[in-house]
Amino acid sequence: MKKLCLIFALSIFLFADISLQDKVRSYIGDTKYETQKNLIQVLFAQNEDFVKKDGTVDSIKVIAILKKNGLIKLLYDKPVHLRLAFRTAGDPVIFLKIINESLETMGYNYFLTNNALKDSSGFVWEIYLQTEHIVDPVAFANALELRGCSVNNIVKNDDHYWFYDIDSRNAYLSAKKLESGVNTNLGKPIKPYWINVKNAKEMSVSVHAGDKWFPDVVFFDENLHVLGDTKSNEPMRSLKMKIPYGTVYIKISDAFMLENIKHGLSLQIRE
């Protein structure tokens, strides 16, 4: 617990005010900063272009310029244990799901949780990756933006440790949206289906010929709190259900293995 509290305290300290030049130096290191100082002065001559309305440095804009001009290291000489920490003041449940989604879209499917802490000030999640590449901060920020999140600040604590402060107040999953009253073929599942059913009141699912579906359906609100579920140890050809009030997302899977529905499912929702 002491270690977790220390991490959280450090996150607050690390996001204190810092000048643009200090920010650049922190991202590329002292040696490169000194050798490329003239170029850096030219690239960041328009200081106001890299400062947000609240007076803080825009980390994404700074890193994007450094990337474009080959000043920031994106590849390690050999595989390393890369440490990433993410902080939010928003709901931690959907935050974790969105961080997972965003990393997966960038090809990072395997990582270990090192620490997690939630208190009245927010939530911090720290993970380790075994990789030769840093997680590209600009690409990661873009992936988060597609899910309603924005990066407030990025701190490079050392070559193998990056700390992100993320605004996830408007977060949402990249779940499939369906048109009411239309029967939609969901296709062969690689992982459970996530469907956005906001405002829908009922749903019906049907199984393709040759498949056996053992229903496993979970209903979630906008913050991924469970509102209800249904699970069956018996195969079903179809299923009709009322959608609990307040449901935004549903997760549809098979109670045993996705191979049971290898031809996919058909889903229809009604508002």
N, C-alpha and C positions, 0 to 999 in steps of 0.2 A: 504493500500500500504506500509506503514511503516513496518508493521509486515512481509510482504512478502520480503521486502528488507533486513530485519534483518535475516530472515531465510537463504536467499542466502548468506549473508555475513558470517553467522555462518558456512555454509557448506564449504566455502573456508578455514575458520579458523580451522575447525575440521579436515580437511584433510592435515594439516601441518605434517611435519616429526615427527615421534614418534618411540621410541625404541621398540624392540620386547617385552621386559618384561612389559613395560608400556601398550602395546597393550593387552597382556594377562590379566593384571590386570583390564583393562577397561572392558573386556568381562565378567569376573567372579566376580568382586567386590573385595574390599580391604580385607574383612574378609576371604573369601575363599582363596584368594591369599596368605595371611600370613599363614593360617593353612596348606596349601598344597604346600608351597614354595619349599620343598625338591623334591617333585615329579615333580613340574613344571621345576625345574632346570634340572632334568634328561630328561624330555620330550623334552625340547627345548635347549638341550646342543649344538646341531649342529645348531648354529644361522644362518649359511648361507643357510640352507635348507628352511628357512622361509622368506628369503629376495629375492625380485625380482631383475632383472638386473638393474633396475633404482634406486635400493637402498631402496625402500619402502618395508614395511612389507606385506607379502602375507596374507591377512585377511582370505581367504578361507582355506588355509592350516592350519593356526593357529586354527580356529574354528573347523575344522575337527578333529584335535588332541584332543582338549578340549572335543568335543562330544564323541569321542571314549573312553575317560578315565573318562567320567561322571563328568566333571568339570564345564560344562556349563548348566545353567538351561533352559530347553525347555518347561516347564509346569508351569503355575501359579497356586496358591492355589485356585483361583476363577476367573471367567471371568473379564477381564480388557479391558479398551480402549487402544489398542495397536496403537501406532503412528509410521508410516513408511514414510520416505521421500526418493525420488529417484532423482538423479541428472544426467544429460547427456549434452554433448555438441552437440549431434546429433539432427536430426529432431524430434520435440516433438510429431508429429501426430502418426507416426509408433511406437515411443517409448511408448506412452500411450497404444496403442493396444497390444504391446508385454508384457508390465507389467501386463495388464489385463489377457491376455492369460496364462502367467506363474503362476499368482496367482490362476486362475481357475483350472489349472491342479493339484494344491496342495489342492484344496477343498475350497478355499476362494472366494466365489461368491458374497459376500455382503460387501461393504465398502463404506465409504463416503469421498469425496474429502474435505480436510480442506483448503489447499492453493495450488496455482499454480502460477509460475512466470517464464517469459521468458525475457531475455535481451541479450545483445551482447556476454555474457560469457557462456550462456547455458540456460538450463531449469530445474526447480525443481518442482516436484509434491509431495504433502504431503497428506496422507490419514489416516483415522482411521478405525480400525477393532475392533469388539467386539469378543474376543476370550479367551480361556484358554491356548492356545499354542502360543508360538512365531512363526513367520514365519521362518522355519528352513533355516538359511542362506546358508548352503551347498546345500540343495535341491533346493532352489530358484536360486542359481547360476547355477546349472545344467540345470534347466528349461530355464534360459536365454541363456545359451550356445547353446541349441538346436535351438535357434532363432537368432544365430549369434552375440549375445552380451556377454560381459565379465565384471565381477565385478572388478573395479580398487581398491576399498577400501570400508570397512564397519566400521562405527563408532557406537558404542553403547553409546548414550548420557545419558540415564538412563535406568532403568529396563523396561520402557514402550516406549522407543523411539530409533529406529534404523535408521541410515542414510546410504544410498547406493550411491556410485559414480559408474556409469555404462558407459562403452564404447559401444555405439550403432551404430557406424559408418557402420558396416557391417550387420545391423539388417535385418531380413526378417521374414515374417509370416510363421507359420506352416500350410500353405495352401496346399490343395490336388493338386498333379501334375498329369496331364493326358498325355497319349500318343497321338500324332497327328494322326488323321484319324480313331481312335478307339472310338466306341460308349460305353460310360461308364455310368452304373447305379449308381447314387449318393446315393441311399438309402434314407430311411425315415429321414427327417430333424428334428433335435431337436432345432437347431438354423439356421440362414441363412448359406448357403454354401459359403465358401471362397475357390476359385480356383486359382492356379498359372497358368497363361496363357502366360507367358513371351515368346515372339517371335511368338505367334499365330496371325493369321490375320483375321480369321473368326470363328464363332461358330454357332452351331445349338442345340436347346433344344427341347425335346419332352416330352409329358405328358403321364403318365400311364392311362389306361382305368379306368373310375370311378372317376378320379380326375378332378378338375377344377383349372387351374392355371391363376392367375392374375399377369402377369410378373412384377417383380421389380428387375432390373439388374443395377448394378453400376460398372463402370470401374475406376481403380485406377492405378497410377504410383507406382514406388518402395517405395516412401515415403507416400503413401496413399493420395495423392492429387487427387481429382476427375477429371477425363478426360471426362466423359460423363455418361449418364444414360438413361434408358428407363423404363417407368412405364405405366401400362394399367389398366383401370377400367373395361375392358371387358375380359372375359376368353379366353384363347388361347390354342389350342392343340399342337402347335409347334411354334418355333420362330427361324429365321435365322438372324444373324447380322454380320456386319463387326466390328472387334475389333479396337478401336482407336489406332493410333500409340503411342508407349510408354507405353502401358498397361502392367502391371505385374500381377495385381490381379483383379479378378472380384468377386463381392458379388451377389449371386442369392437368392432371397427370393420371397415371395408372398406379393402382395400389401395390403392384408387384414389379413390373418392368415396362418400360416404354415400348419394347418390342411387341407387346401385345396389341398395340395400336399403330403398327408400322405403316399402315396406309393412311393414317391420320384420322381425325374426327371432323364431323360437320357440326357447326354451332349456329344457332339463331337466337338473338336476343330481341326483346320487345320492351318498349318504354311505356 
